[in-house]
């Protein structure tokens, strides 16, 4: 049976790790501020798919005390990736793989420099989930993962055996999984939603439902989506207009939701500005794509981030 390590037991890692354990997998959780609480009382998951509690979990405050695992799930924000050189080596089996659950562009490269190019996979999470208290995760909607294998230059690798093994575990845990043959395309498709709604939710101090129902911000989000599509095209990844319309329609059907970036900003934590906005913007600049709205949004987010100190 596959053993899992969860680095970052928050809204993502706590939810997916708990579902994996509930389905019978051996899961080890690295925690920070919640460690003592979770060690005593376990994890509580609220979800439309059914609430449940795991009264006992394998909880650790020190990665050095965790056993080496087959799959190390990195559910930390990319702003904490400077910690990975210390966190990954002790907990990764010699033949293990890192499953990176992070938003943004080019985030795999930093992990590959630590564990090797052939030991990195990514999962793009389409989920509305928040941590509402110590060891308490509230899953609101969605939850599917797009799973893809990584290699330098982001070639199309097809569906690999290890993708299928990990997907089977997640599927048995009740998580919908789609296998992506082109990880870079999957990342650009995810950015089509993440860039407008994460960014605008911060600079306009709004929930997603307010942004999508107002005609002006609806148009602004659409314009940003089209800029993202234009950058992706310069990297040879075509995203049809129908995908934008599908994302907009799906957003109108979401429950009122604060994005993860808005929560980070409200709580005074660093925002994932570079992975989500800076890296795509630099691709646009190198390839000669005009993206004025993305550039302005990036500058506004940098200003707000610096104002918080």
Beta strands, then each sheet from edge to edge (+ up, - down):
strand 1: 3-7
strand 2: 26-30
strand 3: 43-46
strand 4: 52-54
strand 5: 58-60
strand 6: 69-74
strand 7: 92-100
strand 8: 120-133
strand 9: 136-149
strand 10: 177-180
sheet 1: 4+ 3- 9- 8+ 7+ 6+ 1+ 2+ 5+
sheet 2: 4+ 3- 9- 10-
end
